[in-house]
């Protein structure tokens, strides 16, 4: 399984050359299994996949876009749905020229949207979270919404559910850090992310240099520092 792309964004690094390749089995209890029971359905995708989902019964959309990026035309084909659009770049550090990192207010809006979803769906809702490639910003955000909806679920189970629906997930660490704090998870989502990163790096060690070069070195450090 190869991941290719431009240095600077995990969502670019993690564009799979072969979308049908079998992903590495997630580490330990991160294995997807049959999935958590959630009060809504979930889907994660990238922009290019949106056109395939117009008939999927999506009731809620979390749309994560770069600042200045046009609204995807595919939404014109969707049925009635509620949408939250947030805009920030796929970075995890402050001070990168020309980049707007995700902020605590962005994460708070995402979690508020997730709370509304639970209240509005009555068990019949279906949440779609997308970003540009469906790898980093979207998977981190989906993880936080799941963690909020299932406060009884362990962090490995939460990210295991994300991996079940999106095996190429490499969640944006900054989003997870802020969400972990806001949800009172006491760092457990960061520990679980470390296991997820570590599994990808074990099968594709060349990613480490690229992530460091692209300003995502802290994610590699988390993978190396956290042990099962």
C-alpha positions in Angstrom: 0.0 0.0 0.0 1.6 3.3 -1.1 0.8 6.8 0.0 1.9 9.7 -2.2 1.6 13.4 -2.3 3.0 16.8 -1.5 5.0 17.4 1.6 3.1 19.6 4.1 -0.2 17.9 4.4 -1.0 14.4 5.7 -4.0 14.5 3.4 -1.6 14.8 0.5 0.9 12.2 1.8 -1.9 9.7 2.4 -3.4 9.6 -1.1 -3.3 5.9 -1.8 -2.0 4.6 -5.1 -4.2 1.6 -4.8 -7.6 2.3 -3.1 -8.4 -1.4 -3.0 -5.3 -2.4 -1.1 -5.9 -4.1 2.2 -4.9 -1.8 5.0 -2.6 -2.9 7.8 -4.5 -4.4 10.7 -4.8 -1.6 13.4 -2.7 -2.1 16.5 -4.2 -4.1 19.4 -7.6 -2.9 20.5 -7.8 -0.4 17.6 -8.9 -3.2 15.3 -12.2 -2.2 13.8 -14.3 -5.4 14.4 -18.0 -5.0 14.0 -17.9 -1.4 15.2 -19.4 0.7 18.0 -23.1 1.2 18.3 -23.8 4.8 17.5 -27.0 6.8 17.4 -26.3 7.8 13.7 -24.6 6.4 10.7 -21.1 7.6 9.7 -19.2 8.1 6.5 -15.8 9.8 5.9 -14.6 10.8 2.4 -12.5 13.3 0.4 -13.8 15.8 -2.1 -13.4 13.6 -5.1 -15.7 11.0 -3.5 -18.6 13.3 -2.7 -20.3 12.7 -6.0 -20.7 9.0 -5.2 -22.7 9.8 -2.0 -25.6 11.8 -3.3 -28.0 8.9 -2.8 -26.5 7.7 0.5 -29.2 9.2 2.7 -26.9 11.8 4.3 -28.7 13.9 6.9 -25.8 15.9 8.3 -22.5 17.1 6.7 -19.4 18.4 8.3 -17.5 20.0 5.4 -13.8 20.9 6.2 -12.1 23.0 3.5 -9.0 25.0 3.1 -9.6 28.8 3.4 -10.5 30.1 -0.1 -11.4 26.7 -1.5 -14.7 26.7 -3.5 -17.7 24.8 -2.1 -17.8 21.4 -3.8 -20.4 21.3 -6.6 -21.4 17.8 -5.6 -23.5 19.1 -2.8 -26.0 20.4 -5.3 -26.9 16.7 -6.0 -27.5 15.9 -2.3 -30.9 15.7 -0.8 -32.0 17.9 2.1 -29.3 17.9 4.8 -27.9 20.1 7.5 -24.3 21.3 7.0 -21.6 22.9 9.0 -18.7 24.3 7.0 -15.4 25.0 8.7 -12.2 26.2 7.1 -8.6 25.7 8.2 -5.5 24.1 6.8 -4.3 20.6 7.5 -1.4 21.6 9.8 -0.7 20.9 13.5 1.5 23.9 14.4 1.2 27.7 14.6 3.4 30.0 12.6 3.5 28.3 9.2 3.4 31.0 6.6 0.2 31.1 4.6 -1.5 28.5 6.8 -4.4 28.8 9.2 -4.3 26.0 11.7 -7.4 24.6 13.3 -8.3 26.4 16.5 -10.1 25.7 19.7 -13.2 27.6 18.4 -13.2 25.4 15.3 -13.2 22.3 17.5 -15.9 23.7 19.7 -18.1 24.3 16.7 -17.5 20.7 15.5 -18.5 19.3 18.8 -21.6 21.5 19.0 -22.6 20.2 15.6 -22.1 16.6 16.9 -24.4 17.4 19.9 -27.1 18.8 17.6 -26.8 15.7 15.4 -27.6 13.4 18.3 -30.5 15.5 19.3 -31.9 15.8 15.8 -31.4 12.4 14.3 -33.5 10.3 16.6 -31.3 7.3 15.6 -32.1 7.8 11.9 -29.4 10.3 11.0 -26.3 9.8 8.9 -23.2 12.0 9.3 -20.8 12.6 6.5 -17.5 14.2 7.4 -15.2 15.2 4.5 -12.1 17.2 4.0 -9.9 17.3 0.9 -8.6 13.7 1.0 -10.7 12.2 3.8 -7.5 11.3 5.8 -6.5 13.8 8.4 -8.9 16.7 9.3 -12.0 14.6 8.7 -10.9 11.5 10.6 -9.8 13.5 13.6 -13.2 15.4 13.6 -15.2 12.2 13.2 -13.2 10.7 16.1 -14.2 13.6 18.3 -17.8 13.4 17.4 -17.9 9.7 18.1 -16.0 10.2 21.4 -18.6 12.7 22.4 -21.6 10.6 21.4 -20.1 7.6 23.3 -18.4 8.9 26.4 -18.3 5.4 27.8 -16.3 4.1 24.9 -12.5 3.8 25.2 -10.3 5.9 23.1 -8.9 2.9 21.1 -12.5 1.8 20.4 -13.3 5.4 19.2 -10.4 5.5 16.8 -11.0 1.9 15.9 -14.4 2.9 14.6 -12.8 5.6 12.5 -10.4 3.1 11.1 -13.3 0.7 10.4 -14.9 3.2 8.0 -11.7 4.9 6.8 -8.7 2.5 7.0 -6.3 5.2 5.6 -7.0 7.5 8.6 -4.1 9.6 10.0 -6.0 12.0 12.3 -4.7 15.5 12.7 -3.0 15.6 16.1 -3.8 19.2 16.8 -7.6 18.6 16.4 -7.4 15.6 18.6 -5.4 17.4 21.3 -7.9 20.2 21.5 -10.9 17.9 21.3 -9.4 15.6 24.0 -9.1 18.6 26.3 -12.6 19.9 25.6 -14.1 16.4 26.2 -12.1 15.7 29.3 -10.5 12.6 27.9 -7.2 13.2 29.7 -4.9 12.4 26.8 -6.4 9.0 26.0 -7.3 10.1 22.4 -3.6 11.1 21.9 -2.4 7.7 23.2 -4.8 6.0 20.8 -3.6 8.2 17.9 0.0 7.2 18.7 -0.9 3.6 18.3 -2.6 4.4 15.0 0.3 6.4 13.6 2.7 3.7 14.8 0.9 1.0 12.8 1.0 3.0 9.6 4.7 3.8 10.1 5.5 0.2 10.8 4.2 -0.7 7.3 5.4 2.5 5.6 8.5 3.8 7.5 9.3 6.2 4.7 6.4 8.3 5.9 8.3 9.5 9.0 10.7 11.7 7.1 8.0 13.2 4.9 5.8 14.0 7.9 8.7 15.6 9.7 9.6 17.6 6.6 6.0 18.8 6.2 5.7 20.1 9.8 4.0 17.1 11.2 6.9 15.7 13.2 5.0 15.8 16.5 2.8 13.0 15.2 5.8 10.9 14.5 7.1 11.7 18.0 3.8 10.6 19.5 4.1 7.3 17.6 7.6 6.7 18.9 7.0 7.8 22.5 3.7 6.0 23.2 4.0 2.3 23.7 1.2 -0.3 24.2 
